[in-house]
Amino acid sequence: MKLSKKIIVLPFLLLILNSFAKDIYVSKEGDDSNDGTLENPYLTITKAAEVAVAGDTVYIREGTYKETLAPLNSGTAANPIIFQSYPGERVIITAMEALSGWIKDSGDIYKTTVPFASLGQENFVMYNETALDLARWPNKTEE
């Protein structure tokens, strides 16, 4: 008798926990001071990742998002936090940033200022399809 009660109670508890799960929306037209609803989405995936908890689904509207995904909370096997594109829309998430403001230094050497982010990884520059090491003054050294 006790086992059958547990079998009945467990799905009921899971149903209750799932009822608190919410949908969170992100859009390039949003604002991080919004409430994350479809009508008032967040601007960044970062903001959604700060508020999402186990069982939540983050719908990302069409666009290119230049940020990294680092959720503050964890999901569970039964209630993961899901990040997905909004149905039928194309989403690109990239930690890469286009550089501008190139000026000729000398000869065939050009330079620009690179805003560094603390990503805990080595920085590099892409030229078309080729990854290049960053040159650093006075010298780039391997750590």
KASUL-V225369 format. One record per residue. N is the residue number from 1. RES is the residue in one letter. OMEGA is omega in radians with two decimals (999 if undefined). Layout:
n=N res=RES omega=OMEGA
n=N res=RES omega=OMEGA
//
This chain:
n=1 res=M omega=-3.12
n=2 res=K omega=-3.14
n=3 res=L omega=-3.13
n=4 res=S omega=3.09
n=5 res=K omega=3.12
n=6 res=K omega=-3.14
n=7 res=I omega=3.12
n=8 res=I omega=-3.08
n=9 res=V omega=-3.09
n=10 res=L omega=3.10
n=11 res=P omega=3.12
n=12 res=F omega=3.10
n=13 res=L omega=3.10
n=14 res=L omega=3.11
n=15 res=L omega=3.12
n=16 res=I omega=3.13
n=17 res=L omega=3.13
n=18 res=N omega=-3.13
n=19 res=S omega=3.10
n=20 res=F omega=3.11
n=21 res=A omega=-3.12
n=22 res=K omega=3.03
n=23 res=D omega=3.13
n=24 res=I omega=-3.08
n=25 res=Y omega=3.11
n=26 res=V omega=3.14
n=27 res=S omega=3.07
n=28 res=K omega=3.08
n=29 res=E omega=-3.10
n=30 res=G omega=3.13
n=31 res=D omega=-3.10
n=32 res=D omega=3.05
n=33 res=S omega=3.08
n=34 res=N omega=-3.13
n=35 res=D omega=3.06
n=36 res=G omega=3.09
n=37 res=T omega=3.11
n=38 res=L omega=-3.13
n=39 res=E omega=-3.10
n=40 res=N omega=-3.04
n=41 res=P omega=2.99
n=42 res=Y omega=3.08
n=43 res=L omega=-3.02
n=44 res=T omega=3.03
n=45 res=I omega=3.11
n=46 res=T omega=3.13
n=47 res=K omega=3.12
n=48 res=A omega=3.14
n=49 res=A omega=3.10
n=50 res=E omega=-3.04
n=51 res=V omega=-3.10
n=52 res=A omega=3.09
n=53 res=V omega=-3.10
n=54 res=A omega=3.11
n=55 res=G omega=-3.12
n=56 res=D omega=3.03
n=57 res=T omega=3.10
n=58 res=V omega=3.09
n=59 res=Y omega=-3.09
n=60 res=I omega=-3.13
n=61 res=R omega=-3.03
n=62 res=E omega=3.07
n=63 res=G omega=3.08
n=64 res=T omega=-3.10
n=65 res=Y omega=-3.12
n=66 res=K omega=-3.12
n=67 res=E omega=3.10
n=68 res=T omega=-3.12
n=69 res=L omega=-3.13
n=70 res=A omega=-3.12
n=71 res=P omega=3.09
n=72 res=L omega=-3.08
n=73 res=N omega=3.12
n=74 res=S omega=2.96
n=75 res=G omega=3.06
n=76 res=T omega=3.11
n=77 res=A omega=-3.13
n=78 res=A omega=-3.10
n=79 res=N omega=3.13
n=80 res=P omega=2.91
n=81 res=I omega=-3.07
n=82 res=I omega=3.02
n=83 res=F omega=3.14
n=84 res=Q omega=3.09
n=85 res=S omega=3.05
n=86 res=Y omega=-3.06
n=87 res=P omega=3.07
n=88 res=G omega=-3.11
n=89 res=E omega=-3.09
n=90 res=R omega=-3.11
n=91 res=V omega=3.04
n=92 res=I omega=3.06
n=93 res=I omega=-3.11
n=94 res=T omega=3.05
n=95 res=A omega=-3.13
n=96 res=M omega=-3.12
n=97 res=E omega=3.10
n=98 res=A omega=3.13
n=99 res=L omega=3.10
n=100 res=S omega=3.11
n=101 res=G omega=-3.14
n=102 res=W omega=3.05
n=103 res=I omega=-3.14
n=104 res=K omega=3.12
n=105 res=D omega=3.07
n=106 res=S omega=3.13
n=107 res=G omega=3.12
n=108 res=D omega=-3.10
n=109 res=I omega=3.10
n=110 res=Y omega=-3.14
n=111 res=K omega=3.05
n=112 res=T omega=3.09
n=113 res=T omega=-3.12
n=114 res=V omega=3.07
n=115 res=P omega=-3.09
n=116 res=F omega=3.01
n=117 res=A omega=3.14
n=118 res=S omega=-3.10
n=119 res=L omega=3.14
n=120 res=G omega=3.13
n=121 res=Q omega=3.14
n=122 res=E omega=3.09
n=123 res=N omega=3.09
n=124 res=F omega=3.13
n=125 res=V omega=3.05
n=126 res=M omega=2.99
n=127 res=Y omega=-2.98
n=128 res=N omega=-3.11
n=129 res=E omega=-3.03
n=130 res=T omega=3.06
n=131 res=A omega=-3.13
n=132 res=L omega=3.02
n=133 res=D omega=3.02
n=134 res=L omega=2.99
n=135 res=A omega=3.13
n=136 res=R omega=3.13
n=137 res=W omega=0.00
n=138 res=P omega=3.10
n=139 res=N omega=3.03
n=140 res=K omega=3.10
n=141 res=T omega=3.09
n=142 res=E omega=-3.13
n=143 res=E omega=999
//
